[in-house]
Amino acid sequence: MSALNDTKFSSAVFLLTGIPGFEDIHLWLSIPFCLTYIISVVGNSFILSIIKTDTSLHEPMYIFLSMLAITDIGILIATMPTVLGIYMFNYTQISFNDCFAQLFFIHFLHCTESSLLLLMAFDRYVAICDPLRYTSILTLPRVSKMGLLCIIRGVALIVPLPLLLKRYQYCQTGVLSHSYCLHQDVMKTACSDITISSICGLAVRLLIMGLDSLLIFLSYMIILSTVVSIVSPTECLKALNTCVSHLCAVLIFYTPEIGLSFISRFVKGSSPMLSVLLSYMSVLVPPLLNPIVYSVKSKHLRVRIIKVFLN
């Protein structure tokens, strides 16, 4: 009997879960999830349409913002089917191939978003520290190539993760902790030796979250030292004000991501609820708040949005 319990095999599906302890009110919970998805998709699509139709916004800062909006919409599309499937229809099963595909797109889009936030920090660095060369450094063709590099980087870093996971055998109870597939979560259900996959996942995490956040931090240290040297307090505040929206986007993105990574790897016996909430925050909050933050803090974008509603 013990030999039967120790047998390793590959089952056909994983089982996704919602918020633990709230299974009886899943249908009610689907309402805020639906509203979040609708508002996020509409908000990011609206930002994209404004930037596309208004040629005065065809500048590096707003082109990077449009790339960020596209990435956020991609994250919503990648997670929406399984999240709403659980809360609206109580459908918890997902096949291996679908799970690995979802895992790839979620992590790939998060990697791309992190890269874009780094490029936006570089944009603010050049605009404040070397304004006379801004237009010559950040030309539109160069901005397009930077965006392409973000995509190539994401694919190169994330592709090994699902490929390694597909090589493993999985235990009978392949129950995941979230409403969508994440690398760390899927990896823990494997019956095989996951050492290589764990090391690979940690290396990717450090290259994305660690390196990007460090470079963003260093860029703002240089920006701050440059701004402090400005004699006029008014000019100083004006320069810093151009960075507020980007700083908010950075905090919104990295705070739940770093918290989730820290808990899953280093905190044993933590509340499952905390991990689930941080996971939802990492995929739902940035797409929801980024359009709001940039609409409020970016004067040029705010003026264009007001004109649309007045006309």
GUVOKE-959773 format. One record per residue (C-alpha): residue number from 1; residue in one letter; x, y negated, z negated. Coordinates in nm, 3 decimals. Each point is the difference from the previous one (the first is absolute). Layout:
NUM A X Y Z
...
END
This chain:
1 M 0.000 0.000 0.000
2 S 0.286 -0.237 -0.081
3 A 0.158 0.081 0.334
4 L -0.323 -0.104 0.168
5 N 0.001 -0.332 -0.187
6 D 0.357 -0.070 0.108
7 T -0.067 0.062 0.368
8 K 0.077 -0.293 0.227
9 F -0.205 -0.077 0.309
10 S -0.127 -0.285 0.213
11 S -0.369 -0.089 -0.042
12 A -0.195 -0.177 0.273
13 V -0.089 -0.321 -0.183
14 F 0.089 -0.242 -0.276
15 L -0.263 -0.128 -0.242
16 L -0.015 -0.376 -0.055
17 T -0.132 -0.159 -0.318
18 G -0.167 -0.327 -0.094
19 I 0.026 -0.189 -0.328
20 P 0.025 0.261 -0.278
21 G -0.298 0.004 -0.234
22 F -0.227 -0.196 0.236
23 E -0.117 0.284 0.226
24 D -0.367 -0.055 -0.092
25 I -0.005 -0.358 0.131
26 H 0.199 0.046 0.321
27 L -0.286 -0.135 0.210
28 W -0.010 -0.320 -0.205
29 L 0.377 -0.034 0.021
30 S -0.026 0.021 0.378
31 I -0.165 -0.346 0.002
32 P 0.306 -0.200 -0.119
33 F 0.225 0.213 0.220
34 C -0.218 -0.070 0.305
35 L -0.009 -0.373 -0.078
36 T 0.378 -0.007 -0.045
37 Y 0.057 0.170 0.335
38 I -0.248 -0.224 0.183
39 I 0.134 -0.325 -0.149
40 S 0.361 0.105 0.062
41 V -0.055 0.102 0.362
42 V -0.205 -0.313 0.077
43 G 0.247 -0.228 -0.178
44 N 0.308 0.135 0.176
45 S -0.177 0.014 0.336
46 F -0.107 -0.363 -0.045
47 I 0.359 -0.106 -0.076
48 L 0.115 0.184 0.312
49 S -0.260 -0.168 0.221
50 I 0.086 -0.347 -0.134
51 I 0.374 0.049 0.062
52 K -0.059 0.151 0.346
53 T -0.233 -0.272 0.128
54 D 0.180 -0.303 -0.148
55 T 0.328 -0.060 0.184
56 S 0.118 -0.243 -0.268
57 L 0.029 0.300 -0.233
58 H 0.229 0.192 0.235
59 E 0.293 -0.052 -0.235
60 P 0.221 0.262 -0.171
61 M -0.173 -0.034 -0.338
62 Y -0.347 0.064 0.143
63 I 0.118 0.270 0.240
64 F 0.145 0.187 -0.298
65 L -0.332 -0.057 -0.178
66 S -0.189 0.149 0.294
67 M 0.230 0.305 -0.011
68 L -0.074 0.029 -0.372
69 A -0.375 -0.016 0.070
70 I 0.027 0.277 0.262
71 T 0.194 0.215 -0.248
72 D -0.261 -0.059 -0.270
73 I -0.280 0.099 0.236
74 G 0.197 0.315 0.085
75 I 0.025 0.092 -0.371
76 L -0.376 -0.048 -0.037
77 I -0.070 0.222 0.301
78 A 0.239 0.268 -0.129
79 T -0.163 0.025 -0.344
80 M -0.364 -0.085 0.073
81 P -0.123 0.341 0.128
82 T 0.109 0.203 -0.304
83 V -0.081 -0.264 -0.264
84 L -0.352 -0.064 0.127
85 G -0.043 0.372 0.075
86 I 0.055 0.080 -0.368
87 Y -0.212 -0.277 -0.150
88 M -0.285 -0.001 0.250
89 F -0.028 0.366 0.103
90 N 0.202 0.184 -0.268
91 Y 0.216 0.148 0.277
92 T 0.332 0.086 -0.161
93 Q 0.169 0.235 0.245
94 I 0.272 -0.101 0.244
95 S 0.193 0.235 0.228
96 F 0.377 0.031 -0.015
97 N 0.060 -0.173 0.333
98 D -0.242 -0.283 -0.076
99 C 0.159 -0.046 -0.341
100 F 0.353 -0.016 0.142
101 A -0.116 -0.245 0.269
102 Q -0.169 -0.223 -0.257
103 L 0.307 0.021 -0.223
104 F 0.223 -0.110 0.286
105 F -0.213 -0.299 0.098
106 I -0.048 -0.123 -0.357
107 H 0.371 0.010 -0.080
108 F 0.099 -0.127 0.346
109 L -0.232 -0.301 -0.031
110 H 0.121 -0.073 -0.353
111 C 0.358 0.011 0.128
112 T -0.093 -0.234 0.286
113 E -0.174 -0.241 -0.239
114 S 0.305 -0.007 -0.227
115 S 0.221 -0.077 0.301
116 L -0.234 -0.278 0.111
117 L 0.007 -0.159 -0.345
118 L 0.379 0.004 0.022
119 L -0.013 -0.169 0.342
120 M -0.241 -0.260 -0.138
121 A 0.247 -0.068 -0.282
122 F 0.269 -0.048 0.266
123 D -0.234 -0.239 0.181
124 R -0.039 -0.209 -0.317
125 Y 0.377 0.015 -0.059
126 V 0.080 -0.140 0.344
127 A -0.279 -0.261 -0.018
128 I 0.129 -0.140 -0.331
129 C 0.375 0.064 0.006
130 D 0.070 -0.062 0.370
131 P -0.302 -0.193 0.139
132 L 0.189 -0.157 0.292
133 R 0.074 0.343 0.148
134 Y -0.340 0.152 -0.080
135 T -0.138 -0.005 0.353
136 S 0.326 0.125 0.150
137 I 0.035 0.289 -0.247
138 L -0.362 0.117 -0.013
139 T -0.097 -0.011 0.366
140 L -0.318 0.180 0.105
141 P 0.186 0.279 0.189
142 R 0.222 0.054 -0.303
143 V -0.303 0.012 -0.231
144 S -0.155 0.267 0.225
145 K 0.317 0.207 -0.014
146 M 0.003 -0.030 -0.379
147 G -0.354 0.134 -0.012
148 L 0.099 0.290 0.225
149 L 0.294 0.079 -0.227
150 C -0.242 0.019 -0.296
151 I -0.197 0.267 0.185
152 I 0.311 0.196 0.102
153 R 0.134 -0.016 -0.355
154 G -0.328 0.126 -0.142
155 V -0.019 0.293 0.241
156 A 0.364 0.098 -0.057
157 L -0.034 -0.004 -0.379
158 I -0.343 0.161 -0.038
159 V -0.004 0.274 0.267
160 P 0.223 0.237 -0.206
161 L -0.245 -0.002 -0.293
162 P -0.295 0.188 0.160
163 L 0.237 0.219 0.203
164 L 0.162 0.126 -0.320
165 L -0.337 0.050 -0.169
166 K -0.128 0.212 0.291
167 R 0.280 0.250 -0.062
168 Y -0.123 0.082 -0.352
169 Q -0.250 0.251 -0.128
170 Y -0.277 -0.130 -0.226
171 C -0.178 0.147 -0.298
172 Q -0.364 0.100 0.003
173 T -0.118 -0.305 -0.193
174 G 0.128 -0.276 0.226
175 V -0.183 -0.271 -0.195
176 L 0.139 -0.350 0.056
177 S -0.023 -0.286 -0.248
178 H -0.125 -0.268 0.240
179 S -0.264 -0.063 0.265
180 Y 0.261 0.018 0.276
181 C 0.328 0.179 0.062
182 L 0.322 -0.140 -0.143
183 H 0.344 0.160 0.028
184 Q 0.072 0.037 -0.372
185 D -0.349 0.137 -0.067
186 V 0.005 0.259 0.280
187 M 0.356 0.105 -0.082
188 K -0.095 0.095 -0.358
189 T -0.251 0.259 0.125
190 A 0.265 0.199 0.190
191 C 0.106 0.344 -0.126
192 S 0.336 -0.031 0.177
193 D 0.319 -0.171 -0.114
194 I -0.066 -0.372 0.055
195 T 0.345 -0.131 -0.092
196 I 0.089 -0.122 0.351
197 S -0.340 -0.161 0.051
198 S 0.020 -0.169 -0.340
199 I 0.347 -0.140 0.072
200 C -0.112 -0.114 0.346
201 G -0.310 -0.169 -0.144
202 L 0.203 -0.179 -0.266
203 A 0.257 -0.116 0.259
204 V -0.275 -0.136 0.225
205 R -0.160 -0.175 -0.296
206 L 0.330 -0.163 -0.096
207 L 0.071 -0.107 0.361
208 I -0.345 -0.155 0.033
209 M -0.114 -0.130 -0.337
210 G 0.340 -0.038 -0.160
211 L 0.198 -0.156 0.286
212 D -0.279 -0.220 0.134
213 S -0.098 -0.137 -0.341
214 L 0.367 -0.065 -0.083
215 L 0.056 -0.192 0.325
216 I -0.320 -0.199 -0.053
217 F 0.115 -0.085 -0.353
218 L 0.343 -0.112 0.125
219 S -0.154 -0.212 0.277
220 Y -0.214 -0.183 -0.256
221 M 0.299 -0.054 -0.226
222 I 0.172 -0.177 0.291
223 I -0.320 -0.191 0.082
224 L -0.035 -0.108 -0.362
225 S 0.360 -0.121 -0.020
226 T -0.050 -0.196 0.323
227 V -0.326 -0.153 -0.118
228 V 0.147 -0.099 -0.337
229 S 0.269 -0.198 0.181
230 I -0.267 -0.216 0.164
231 V 0.002 -0.338 -0.171
232 S -0.367 -0.088 0.046
233 P -0.237 0.194 -0.230
234 T -0.276 -0.046 0.256
235 E 0.206 0.160 0.277
236 C 0.101 0.274 -0.239
237 L -0.361 0.089 -0.083
238 K -0.098 -0.026 0.366
239 A 0.270 0.250 0.097
240 L -0.096 0.243 -0.276
241 N -0.368 -0.028 0.089
242 T 0.071 0.154 0.342
243 C 0.117 0.315 -0.179
244 V -0.292 0.047 -0.239
245 S -0.220 0.204 0.235
246 H 0.287 0.234 0.090
247 L 0.098 0.044 -0.365
248 C -0.359 0.091 -0.082
249 A -0.004 0.256 0.283
250 V 0.328 0.149 -0.130
251 L -0.134 0.033 -0.355
252 I -0.331 0.144 0.121
253 F 0.181 0.263 0.206
254 Y 0.295 0.102 -0.217
255 T -0.154 -0.002 -0.349
256 P -0.232 0.302 0.040
257 E 0.247 0.178 0.230
258 I 0.287 -0.021 -0.248
259 G -0.231 0.086 -0.291
260 L -0.137 0.307 0.178
261 S 0.346 0.120 0.100
262 F 0.134 -0.048 -0.354
263 I -0.290 0.187 -0.161
264 S 0.004 0.293 0.244
265 R 0.374 0.059 -0.036
266 F 0.102 -0.103 -0.350
267 V -0.307 -0.010 -0.229
268 K -0.120 0.341 -0.112
269 G -0.344 0.047 -0.154
270 S -0.131 -0.342 0.105
271 S -0.373 -0.054 0.050
272 P -0.118 0.124 0.343
273 M -0.233 -0.300 0.011
274 L 0.292 -0.245 0.005
275 S 0.165 0.178 0.291
276 V -0.326 0.011 0.197
277 L -0.076 -0.369 -0.059
278 L 0.353 -0.104 0.103
279 S -0.035 0.213 0.310
280 Y -0.326 -0.170 0.099
281 M 0.155 -0.339 -0.071
282 S 0.295 0.075 0.228
283 V -0.220 0.077 0.302
284 L -0.305 -0.223 -0.058
285 V 0.116 -0.317 -0.175
286 P 0.259 -0.132 0.253
287 P -0.239 0.022 0.300
288 L -0.271 -0.166 -0.209
289 L 0.204 -0.285 -0.150
290 N 0.257 -0.082 0.269
291 P -0.250 -0.177 0.231
292 I -0.143 -0.190 -0.298
293 V 0.341 -0.109 -0.129
294 Y 0.123 -0.120 0.339
295 S -0.330 -0.169 0.082
296 V 0.013 -0.196 -0.325
297 K 0.372 -0.084 -0.013
298 S 0.082 -0.056 0.370
299 K -0.118 -0.349 0.091
300 H 0.011 0.048 0.379
301 L -0.186 0.330 -0.016
302 R -0.255 -0.141 -0.245
303 V -0.073 -0.296 0.230
304 R -0.056 0.234 0.298
305 I -0.235 0.220 -0.203
306 I -0.203 -0.301 -0.117
307 K -0.029 -0.122 0.361
308 V -0.136 0.340 0.106
309 F -0.277 -0.015 -0.259
310 L -0.084 -0.364 0.071
311 N -0.024 0.048 0.378
END
